[in-house]
Amino acid sequence: MNADTPVDSLEALIGLSAPARIFIGPDIASHSWPLAARFLHTWHELRSGKVAPERADLTPMKISEALPFLTIFDVEYDPFRLKCRLMGSAFANAIGYDATGNYVDSYPHTEALTRRAKWVIGKVQPMLITGLPLAWSPEKDYKTYDTLSLPFMGDEDKVEAILYLNQFHAPEK
């Protein structure tokens, strides 16, 4: 991703993600589950007036409560790729595999995830998605999941990583 890479409009992402709902800005807190609300609050504290916190601010002590439910993707530019740096154990168990060390584009049905990540990176803003179908893990019988996406800056004033906090919803029986 570079300055010429187009970023989808929020409206396009909403259409792409339907039937899920997307929230940005102040709407995130009122639609989050308790752990996500606490994590969003921590993200705002860490940024301390900056556009986003730095990647170095992400210490194990600050994320320990959420660690099993996290995925952290490193952002690579030119060409744009997302590489899974960390996948929490509860997340790996929920989807049936551990993607740590792998690129997102090596899995099927991840184009929408990549397009939403480009928006988070381009706008340097958190995004909450609720009720998202789990299209990229067909082996699991989950109905939907929710994900809070939080950008973290690197040394070059670019987003270096995106942290995703996730919760899964089992199908109704």
Beta strands, then each sheet from edge to edge (+ up, - down):
strand 1: 21-23
strand 2: 70-76
strand 3: 81-87
strand 4: 127-133
strand 5: 144-153
strand 6: 159-169
sheet 1: 1+ 4- 5+ 6- 2+ 3-
end
